[in-house]
Amino acid sequence: MLEILARTLPFFALTGLGWGAALRGFISPPENAALTKFVFYFALSAMLLALTSGLSLDEMLDARLFGAWACAWGLVWIFAFAVARLRGLPVAEAAMEAQCGVIGNTGFLGLPMLVVILGPASALPVLQVLILDMVIFNPLITLIITASRGGGPGISSLKPLGVSLLKNPIIVSCLIGLGWSLTGIPLTGPVLDFLELLGRAATPVALFVIGVSLAGKGAGSLLVSGWVSFLKLVLHPLVTAFFALWVFDLPGSVAAAMVAAAALPVAGNVYILAAHYGVAPQRVSASILVSTVAAILTVTMVLAWVAGFQ
């Protein structure tokens, strides 16, 4: 446990460094936005392109992994949504709260951190759950909010959603990498060196910008944000472990990566959607802050737990 904590602390320390820099005024919101663009469009995309260029479609399309992740995601989401509705929340707010319980910070925190701690074998399952969240589960909240506001089933939102996905650098870099893999020509030499050099910047800069973004958030109602953090940090990984290990019988290393990914704190892109649609942005912001702080302990505990899967 202490060994795992020692390995995770540097990652969260980088986040704390960003938080402190923002509080001291060293990094302004526009500067952080520029750093975020660098990670999103360049460093993280380079990392993913290099990774997927050596994969095949058969490796990416794992029906059992998809099934385990979808079942865990759906069960936790429905439970969180039902509890929110029982508390009297409108459909859109209940859906947003449920979204916080299942969408983790896989891109900026999970992929860079888990590959280092769990080893290179974890990269593929973490990448697969990231793509599932981005392509299938993230767009669902947009359709639900649209439908709850009298926009019908949200079909009119499908076209802009499709366009936004095709413009997403994470999706594009994965598609380019998989397309290159079909040629059967491995990336080598200066091209691979360039991608790996650029990709290595993803981890420190991504963690730093997470910390900067947290500096402007308040804890809000600790009761609500604590409940949402429990859903995301505790319930989601437990349910994922159940489906991955005992229902779909996935290999231990794959299940470990999935459970660790499920244990990540609430993703920042949930706040972007909440702010855009005006659906409980303060509650989502507080949940991101509380879950990220609590994750220092809970993620360490989960990583120590999943070490026994392999």
ABEGO torsion letter per residue (X at the ends): XAAAAAAAAAAAAAAAAAAAAAAAGABBAAAAAAAAAAAAAAAAAAAAAAAAAABBAAAABBAAAAAAAAAAAAAAAAAAAAAAAAAGBBAAAAAAAAAAAABBBAAAAAAAAAAAAAEAAAAAAAAAAAAAAAAAAAAAAAAAAAAAAGAEAGAAAAAAAAAAAAABAAAAAAAAAAAAAAAGBBBBEAAAAAAAAAAAAAAAAAAAAAAAAAAABBAEBAAAAAAAAAAAAAAAAAAAAAAAAAAAGBBAAAAAAAAAAAABBBBAAAAAAAAAAGBGAAAAAAAAAAAAAAAAAAAAAAAAAAAAAX
